Amino acid sequence: MDTLFTEVEQTALGSVAPLAVRMRPRTLDELVGQEEVLGQGSWLRNAIEHDSLSSIILFGPAGTGKTTLARVIAAQTKAHFTEVSAISGGVSDLRRVIDEASARLTHRGSKTILFVDEIHRFSRSQQDALLHAVEDRVVILIGATTENPAFEVNSALISRSRVISFAALTAEDIEAVIHRALKDERGYAGAYALSEEALGAIVMMAGGDARSALTTLELAADMAAHRAVSRVTSNSDESAEDNKLSSDDKPAADSGLPISNEPVVDSDPAASNKPASSSDPASGSKPATAQNATPEQKEPLIIELADVMEAAPRTGKFLLLAAP
């Protein structure tokens, strides 16, 4: 049962979580892409909405929403939701989960959904341990894999489940994910904007992987923020140096140097009334400060193509995009 301390812990963890984790969809309507399998009227959507899901194996590329869908199901179902790691879990862990699910079903009539991410990492004996529990619906299995189940999952387990194929997200899907992250309160809440070139670069390098796109966006935003702060610091240093040079040129009253009694004629009397920190109105520029160059500014900080190039992984796609 969630408590106040649980909520505080979740808030603390969320504040340091990567952008891709913070922006994980919470409902079916927030999921982007996969219209064929999750669109209105589809079998899978109806099963989830009516809490009548049977065992499924989600197969598709990384970053297409398989694990996210499992989290959405966990949030919506009335069944008990549990997860076993395919990397660290063993047969004993599976038997414990199955025994608990059987007791839950017998004494309370409550169903159990078992989520196994990267199920292809399970050995044959681990997969065999699930067969009877899945067949008798003691547990409802949700397996997720990037490998073809026909080669990596027991045929007996496949025959007791329904394989759902997820496709790589389209360019439009990735753009929608990026724009949501820029505007949503869980993301950047309008503090950043992307140039067209930067947006195109992120979409191309993502290759249909939403997680990869959000990771690149997060790193590029950090680069843009650092660039803005560096520019402000540089401008401040130059201004301080100019002021120092100007003050060195002024004759000191007690220096013993002759001071001219000639009146100083100002060619622009109005200029003498301008505050020292004001900018020339004709230039249209504003004095640079750390405040107006950071994400807290009213105008969004623009993430440029150069920021994306610095943040992008050095892959073949990166080299192709960066080539002159």
Contacts in CASP RR format, 6 or more apart in sequence:
PFRMAT RR
TARGET T0000
AUTHOR 0000-0000-0000
METHOD contacts of the structure
MODEL  1
MDTLFTEVEQTALGSVAPLAVRMRPRTLDELVGQEEVLGQGSWLRNAIEH
DSLSSIILFGPAGTGKTTLARVIAAQTKAHFTEVSAISGGVSDLRRVIDE
ASARLTHRGSKTILFVDEIHRFSRSQQDALLHAVEDRVVILIGATTENPA
FEVNSALISRSRVISFAALTAEDIEAVIHRALKDERGYAGAYALSEEALG
AIVMMAGGDARSALTTLELAADMAAHRAVSRVTSNSDESAEDNKLSSDDK
PAADSGLPISNEPVVDSDPAASNKPASSSDPASGSKPATAQNATPEQKEP
LIIELADVMEAAPRTGKFLLLAAP
14 21 0 8 1.000
14 22 0 8 1.000
18 214 0 8 1.000
18 215 0 8 1.000
18 218 0 8 1.000
19 181 0 8 1.000
19 187 0 8 1.000
19 214 0 8 1.000
19 215 0 8 1.000
19 217 0 8 1.000
19 218 0 8 1.000
20 210 0 8 1.000
20 211 0 8 1.000
20 214 0 8 1.000
20 215 0 8 1.000
20 218 0 8 1.000
22 186 0 8 1.000
22 187 0 8 1.000
23 177 0 8 1.000
23 180 0 8 1.000
23 181 0 8 1.000
23 184 0 8 1.000
23 186 0 8 1.000
23 187 0 8 1.000
23 214 0 8 1.000
24 68 0 8 1.000
24 71 0 8 1.000
25 31 0 8 1.000
25 32 0 8 1.000
25 68 0 8 1.000
25 72 0 8 1.000
26 72 0 8 1.000
26 75 0 8 1.000
27 72 0 8 1.000
27 75 0 8 1.000
27 76 0 8 1.000
28 38 0 8 1.000
28 45 0 8 1.000
28 48 0 8 1.000
28 49 0 8 1.000
28 72 0 8 1.000
28 76 0 8 1.000
31 38 0 8 1.000
31 65 0 8 1.000
31 68 0 8 1.000
31 69 0 8 1.000
31 72 0 8 1.000
32 169 0 8 1.000
32 173 0 8 1.000
32 176 0 8 1.000
32 177 0 8 1.000
32 180 0 8 1.000
32 210 0 8 1.000
33 169 0 8 1.000
33 170 0 8 1.000
33 173 0 8 1.000
34 64 0 8 1.000
34 65 0 8 1.000
34 166 0 8 1.000
34 167 0 8 1.000
36 42 0 8 1.000
36 167 0 8 1.000
37 44 0 8 1.000
37 164 0 8 1.000
37 165 0 8 1.000
37 166 0 8 1.000
38 44 0 8 1.000
38 45 0 8 1.000
38 69 0 8 1.000
39 45 0 8 1.000
44 56 0 8 1.000
44 164 0 8 1.000
46 52 0 8 1.000
47 53 0 8 1.000
47 54 0 8 1.000
48 72 0 8 1.000
48 73 0 8 1.000
48 76 0 8 1.000
48 77 0 8 1.000
49 76 0 8 1.000
51 76 0 8 1.000
51 77 0 8 1.000
51 78 0 8 1.000
51 79 0 8 1.000
53 73 0 8 1.000
53 77 0 8 1.000
53 113 0 8 1.000
53 140 0 8 1.000
53 142 0 8 1.000
54 137 0 8 1.000
54 140 0 8 1.000
54 161 0 8 1.000
54 162 0 8 1.000
55 134 0 8 1.000
55 137 0 8 1.000
55 139 0 8 1.000
55 140 0 8 1.000
55 141 0 8 1.000
55 142 0 8 1.000
55 160 0 8 1.000
55 161 0 8 1.000
55 162 0 8 1.000
56 141 0 8 1.000
56 142 0 8 1.000
56 143 0 8 1.000
56 161 0 8 1.000
56 162 0 8 1.000
56 163 0 8 1.000
56 164 0 8 1.000
57 119 0 8 1.000
57 141 0 8 1.000
57 142 0 8 1.000
57 143 0 8 1.000
57 144 0 8 1.000
57 145 0 8 1.000
57 149 0 8 1.000
57 153 0 8 1.000
57 157 0 8 1.000
57 158 0 8 1.000
57 161 0 8 1.000
57 162 0 8 1.000
57 163 0 8 1.000
57 164 0 8 1.000
58 66 0 8 1.000
58 69 0 8 1.000
58 70 0 8 1.000
58 142 0 8 1.000
58 143 0 8 1.000
58 144 0 8 1.000
58 145 0 8 1.000
58 164 0 8 1.000
58 166 0 8 1.000
59 66 0 8 1.000
59 144 0 8 1.000
59 145 0 8 1.000
59 146 0 8 1.000
59 147 0 8 1.000
59 148 0 8 1.000
59 149 0 8 1.000
59 163 0 8 1.000
59 164 0 8 1.000
59 165 0 8 1.000
59 166 0 8 1.000
60 66 0 8 1.000
60 145 0 8 1.000
60 146 0 8 1.000
60 165 0 8 1.000
60 166 0 8 1.000
60 167 0 8 1.000
60 168 0 8 1.000
61 146 0 8 1.000
61 166 0 8 1.000
61 167 0 8 1.000
61 168 0 8 1.000
61 208 0 8 1.000
61 209 0 8 1.000
62 146 0 8 1.000
62 209 0 8 1.000
62 211 0 8 1.000
62 212 0 8 1.000
63 169 0 8 1.000
63 208 0 8 1.000
63 209 0 8 1.000
63 210 0 8 1.000
63 211 0 8 1.000
63 212 0 8 1.000
64 166 0 8 1.000
64 167 0 8 1.000
64 168 0 8 1.000
64 169 0 8 1.000
64 208 0 8 1.000
64 209 0 8 1.000
64 210 0 8 1.000
65 166 0 8 1.000
65 210 0 8 1.000
66 117 0 8 1.000
66 144 0 8 1.000
66 166 0 8 1.000
67 117 0 8 1.000
67 144 0 8 1.000
70 115 0 8 1.000
70 117 0 8 1.000
70 142 0 8 1.000
70 143 0 8 1.000
70 144 0 8 1.000
73 81 0 8 1.000
73 113 0 8 1.000
73 142 0 8 1.000
74 81 0 8 1.000
74 113 0 8 1.000
74 115 0 8 1.000
77 113 0 8 1.000
78 110 0 8 1.000
78 111 0 8 1.000
79 110 0 8 1.000
79 111 0 8 1.000
79 112 0 8 1.000
79 113 0 8 1.000
79 140 0 8 1.000
80 101 0 8 1.000
80 104 0 8 1.000
80 110 0 8 1.000
80 111 0 8 1.000
80 112 0 8 1.000
80 113 0 8 1.000
81 112 0 8 1.000
81 113 0 8 1.000
81 115 0 8 1.000
82 97 0 8 1.000
82 100 0 8 1.000
82 101 0 8 1.000
82 112 0 8 1.000
82 113 0 8 1.000
82 114 0 8 1.000
82 115 0 8 1.000
83 114 0 8 1.000
83 115 0 8 1.000
83 116 0 8 1.000
83 117 0 8 1.000
84 90 0 8 1.000
84 93 0 8 1.000
84 94 0 8 1.000
84 97 0 8 1.000
84 114 0 8 1.000
84 115 0 8 1.000
84 116 0 8 1.000
85 117 0 8 1.000
86 116 0 8 1.000
86 117 0 8 1.000
86 118 0 8 1.000
86 119 0 8 1.000
86 120 0 8 1.000
86 121 0 8 1.000
86 122 0 8 1.000
86 126 0 8 1.000
87 118 0 8 1.000
87 121 0 8 1.000
89 126 0 8 1.000
90 126 0 8 1.000
91 125 0 8 1.000
91 126 0 8 1.000
91 129 0 8 1.000
94 126 0 8 1.000
94 129 0 8 1.000
94 130 0 8 1.000
95 129 0 8 1.000
97 112 0 8 1.000
97 114 0 8 1.000
97 139 0 8 1.000
98 129 0 8 1.000
98 130 0 8 1.000
98 133 0 8 1.000
98 138 0 8 1.000
98 139 0 8 1.000
100 112 0 8 1.000
101 112 0 8 1.000
101 114 0 8 1.000
101 133 0 8 1.000
101 138 0 8 1.000
101 139 0 8 1.000
102 133 0 8 1.000
102 138 0 8 1.000
104 110 0 8 1.000
104 111 0 8 1.000
104 112 0 8 1.000
105 111 0 8 1.000
105 112 0 8 1.000
105 138 0 8 1.000
111 137 0 8 1.000
111 140 0 8 1.000
112 138 0 8 1.000
112 139 0 8 1.000
112 140 0 8 1.000
113 139 0 8 1.000
113 140 0 8 1.000
113 142 0 8 1.000
114 130 0 8 1.000
114 139 0 8 1.000
114 140 0 8 1.000
114 141 0 8 1.000
114 142 0 8 1.000
115 142 0 8 1.000
115 143 0 8 1.000
115 144 0 8 1.000
116 122 0 8 1.000
116 141 0 8 1.000
116 142 0 8 1.000
116 143 0 8 1.000
116 144 0 8 1.000
117 143 0 8 1.000
117 144 0 8 1.000
118 144 0 8 1.000
118 145 0 8 1.000
118 146 0 8 1.000
119 127 0 8 1.000
119 143 0 8 1.000
119 144 0 8 1.000
119 145 0 8 1.000
119 153 0 8 1.000
120 145 0 8 1.000
120 146 0 8 1.000
120 147 0 8 1.000
120 149 0 8 1.000
120 152 0 8 1.000
120 153 0 8 1.000
124 154 0 8 1.000
127 153 0 8 1.000
127 154 0 8 1.000
127 157 0 8 1.000
128 154 0 8 1.000
128 156 0 8 1.000
130 139 0 8 1.000
130 141 0 8 1.000
130 157 0 8 1.000
131 154 0 8 1.000
131 156 0 8 1.000
131 157 0 8 1.000
131 160 0 8 1.000
132 138 0 8 1.000
133 139 0 8 1.000
134 140 0 8 1.000
134 141 0 8 1.000
134 157 0 8 1.000
134 160 0 8 1.000
134 161 0 8 1.000
135 160 0 8 1.000
141 157 0 8 1.000
141 161 0 8 1.000
143 161 0 8 1.000
145 152 0 8 1.000
145 153 0 8 1.000
149 158 0 8 1.000
149 163 0 8 1.000
150 158 0 8 1.000
168 207 0 8 1.000
168 208 0 8 1.000
168 209 0 8 1.000
169 177 0 8 1.000
169 206 0 8 1.000
169 208 0 8 1.000
169 209 0 8 1.000
169 210 0 8 1.000
170 208 0 8 1.000
171 203 0 8 1.000
171 208 0 8 1.000
173 208 0 8 1.000
173 210 0 8 1.000
174 202 0 8 1.000
174 203 0 8 1.000
174 206 0 8 1.000
174 207 0 8 1.000
174 208 0 8 1.000
174 210 0 8 1.000
174 213 0 8 1.000
175 199 0 8 1.000
175 203 0 8 1.000
177 210 0 8 1.000
177 213 0 8 1.000
177 214 0 8 1.000
178 194 0 8 1.000
178 199 0 8 1.000
178 202 0 8 1.000
178 203 0 8 1.000
178 213 0 8 1.000
178 214 0 8 1.000
178 217 0 8 1.000
181 187 0 8 1.000
181 188 0 8 1.000
181 214 0 8 1.000
181 217 0 8 1.000
182 188 0 8 1.000
182 190 0 8 1.000
182 192 0 8 1.000
182 193 0 8 1.000
182 194 0 8 1.000
182 217 0 8 1.000
182 300 0 8 1.000
183 189 0 8 1.000
183 190 0 8 1.000
188 221 0 8 1.000
188 295 0 8 1.000
190 300 0 8 1.000
191 295 0 8 1.000
191 296 0 8 1.000
191 297 0 8 1.000
191 300 0 8 1.000
191 301 0 8 1.000
192 221 0 8 1.000
192 224 0 8 1.000
192 295 0 8 1.000
192 300 0 8 1.000
192 301 0 8 1.000
192 302 0 8 1.000
192 303 0 8 1.000
193 300 0 8 1.000
193 301 0 8 1.000
193 302 0 8 1.000
193 303 0 8 1.000
194 202 0 8 1.000
194 217 0 8 1.000
194 302 0 8 1.000
194 303 0 8 1.000
195 302 0 8 1.000
195 303 0 8 1.000
195 304 0 8 1.000
195 305 0 8 1.000
197 304 0 8 1.000
197 305 0 8 1.000
198 220 0 8 1.000
198 303 0 8 1.000
198 304 0 8 1.000
198 305 0 8 1.000
198 307 0 8 1.000
198 308 0 8 1.000
201 305 0 8 1.000
201 308 0 8 1.000
201 309 0 8 1.000
201 312 0 8 1.000
201 321 0 8 1.000
202 213 0 8 1.000
202 216 0 8 1.000
202 217 0 8 1.000
202 220 0 8 1.000
202 308 0 8 1.000
203 213 0 8 1.000
204 317 0 8 1.000
204 321 0 8 1.000
205 212 0 8 1.000
205 213 0 8 1.000
205 216 0 8 1.000
205 308 0 8 1.000
205 312 0 8 1.000
205 313 0 8 1.000
205 315 0 8 1.000
205 317 0 8 1.000
205 318 0 8 1.000
205 321 0 8 1.000
206 212 0 8 1.000
206 213 0 8 1.000
206 216 0 8 1.000
207 317 0 8 1.000
216 308 0 8 1.000
216 311 0 8 1.000
216 312 0 8 1.000
216 313 0 8 1.000
217 303 0 8 1.000
219 310 0 8 1.000
219 311 0 8 1.000
219 312 0 8 1.000
220 303 0 8 1.000
220 307 0 8 1.000
220 308 0 8 1.000
220 310 0 8 1.000
220 311 0 8 1.000
220 312 0 8 1.000
221 295 0 8 1.000
221 301 0 8 1.000
221 303 0 8 1.000
221 307 0 8 1.000
222 311 0 8 1.000
223 303 0 8 1.000
223 306 0 8 1.000
223 307 0 8 1.000
223 310 0 8 1.000
223 311 0 8 1.000
224 301 0 8 1.000
224 302 0 8 1.000
224 303 0 8 1.000
224 304 0 8 1.000
224 307 0 8 1.000
225 294 0 8 1.000
225 295 0 8 1.000
225 301 0 8 1.000
227 307 0 8 1.000
228 293 0 8 1.000
228 294 0 8 1.000
228 301 0 8 1.000
229 290 0 8 1.000
229 293 0 8 1.000
229 294 0 8 1.000
231 288 0 8 1.000
231 293 0 8 1.000
232 288 0 8 1.000
232 289 0 8 1.000
232 290 0 8 1.000
232 293 0 8 1.000
233 290 0 8 1.000
235 288 0 8 1.000
236 288 0 8 1.000
251 257 0 8 1.000
251 259 0 8 1.000
253 259 0 8 1.000
266 272 0 8 1.000
277 287 0 8 1.000
278 287 0 8 1.000
279 285 0 8 1.000
279 286 0 8 1.000
279 287 0 8 1.000
286 292 0 8 1.000
291 297 0 8 1.000
292 299 0 8 1.000
293 301 0 8 1.000
294 301 0 8 1.000
295 301 0 8 1.000
309 318 0 8 1.000
309 321 0 8 1.000
309 322 0 8 1.000
312 318 0 8 1.000
312 321 0 8 1.000
END
